[in-house]
Amino acid sequence: MSTTTAPTVLTGTPVVPGVVLGPVVRPAGAVRLPDAVAAETLPEAARAEERARFTAAAETVAGRLAARAAAATGMTAEVLSATAGLARDRGLLGSVEQRIDAGTPAAVATVQAAQQFVDVFTSLGGVMAERVTDVRDVRDRVVAELTGQGEPGVPAPGTPSVLLADDLAPADTAGLDPARIVGLATRLGGTTSHTAIIARQLNLPLVVGVEGLDAVPEGATVLLDAEEGALTVDPDPESATAQVDAARRTAQALAGYRGPATTRDGVAVPVLANVQDGPGTRTAMVAHAEGVGLFRTELAFLGRAAEPTVEEQATGYADVFEAAAGRRVVLRTLDAGSDKPLEFATPPEEANPALGVRGLRIARRDPGLLDRQLDAVAEAARRTSTSPWVMAPMVATVAEAADFAARVRERGLVPGVMVEVPSVALLADRFLEVVDFLSIGTNDLSQYALAADRLSADLADLTDPWQPALLALVAATADAGRRAGKPVGVCGEAAADPLLACVLVGLGVTSLSCAAPAVAGVGARLSAVDSTACQEAARAALAAEDPRAARAAARAVLTAG
């Protein structure tokens, strides 16, 4: 009598939905880092040349990343620009150069200086800890350039494959070819990390926080179910193929989505797009987004030593307004600071940047920076005959909201604020007395509400957007919007999950904004349910004890409906 061994199933937190099957591949071999202990001290006469060699290597790395950023759009371009900026960061470069001047070889000095920054960012926690992956990525690229090892990166297999990794730098994720890498699972990372956001833009199924990946051999066949957050090793071929085929049929059905999104009982729920630039906006409109729910303006500021002029900003903003072709555009003012430092705007050192001068708080140091940006928005609106909605990030008090709203209204624009700090959700009624709309950024709201580092795999369950506590804050904000008769949208990554989108609508959210590739999935799912089922699913999710139970409870309600 023979027995069949059940396949191994590893679980994690689902981020980007999808079901794929394929052989395992892993990132290219790690860059060999030099042994600091065995390194010889450079003679003084050789130090200037070694320093020049390092400077050239760092600039080569930065140039490659900047070129890739210039060829990209949207969040991919923003992340690549930020990583290129890190390769040119004066603090990091200066730390390496000091070590070289003291006699340390360039490759060793790069490793030592990078570790210093890793330690600092790790101790700060929050979104700053997310930069640890970027620092290590830049370190490896510079060391590879110095030692002739070749640029590190991800594989480009001939067969569609599933990439398993401890973690993946955002710059590497941005370079993935979805035709070759059809799914991704990582041991580390969080649901709202830059890597996760890029994977969503690429529509690449992703599960994070998966323990046991090291034991899965390269070449083994795996079924990645990023709907449930499961990775099955050596699955039953017939069952796995059936799951993939079902997922493919669902994807094909979405290809017929043309919008607008309306529930079966006639409730309209605009599904908008998160964008960074004109090309990305045009892509979103082709994907049948009903407008722009989050126009991130950081791309115009990143990688610059000086603030862009009003004219430069206005030109970029006008490109987005024109690309949206008369549809609603919600623009977020500069959200610099923390993981997006700017040489001309943010403090060089803060004890905890995630809780420091970021977002609207930059205007405390330089009110003119905000005024000039609003002038540029108003000029772009004049040129395009549009009336954009304008919202501020990282608002914490009603007084801040009132001051911002006054500045926006002076320029004939529509004011709102982001709900990222729990104080705004708790006092949403008061905020809606001074602004015309609220937009919930679930990424930061979950981090601040649950005191959980976005990058920590150990805490990925806390930053899961299905957390009942986060949903309760969304519900409280939406209730305030209903009482005030003003719109409350969601523009965080939570809005890109079709199942969770139904729950958010059930909580009272009036619009959703997500990455362009997610628009069809969200819109089609909403169009297949009744608003009463959404409300029932919302109640079930709120009553659950944890994210997994909330997800299961909502699915049970919506599937039954």
Secondary structure, DSSP 4 states (H G I P E B T S, - for coil): ----PPPEEEE-EEEE--EEEEEEE-PPPPP----TTTPPPPPHHHHHHHHHHHHHHHHHHHHHHHHHHHH--HHHHHHHHHHHHHHT-HHHHHHHHHHHHTT--HHHHHHHHHHHHHHHHHHH-GGGGGHHHHHHHHHHHHHHHHHT---------SS-EEEEES---HHHHHT--TTTEEEEEESS--TTSHHHHHHHHTT--EEES-TTGGGSPTT-EEEEETTTTEEEES--HHHHHHHHHHHHHHHHHHTT-----B-TTS-B--EEEEESSHHHHHHHHHTT--EEEEEE-GGGTTT-SSPPPHHHHHHHHHHHHHHTTTSEEEEEPP--BTTB--TTTS-S--S-GGGSS-GGGHHHH-HHHHHHHHHHHHHHHHHHT---EEEESS--SHHHHHHHHHHHHHTT-EEEEEE-SHHHHHTHHHHTTT-SEEEE-HHHHHHHHHT--TT-GGGTTTS-TT-HHHHHHHHHHHHHHHHHT--EEE-SGGGG-HHHHHHHHHHT--EEEE-GGGHHHHHHHHHTS-HHHHHHHHHHHHH-SSHHHHHHHHHHHHHH-
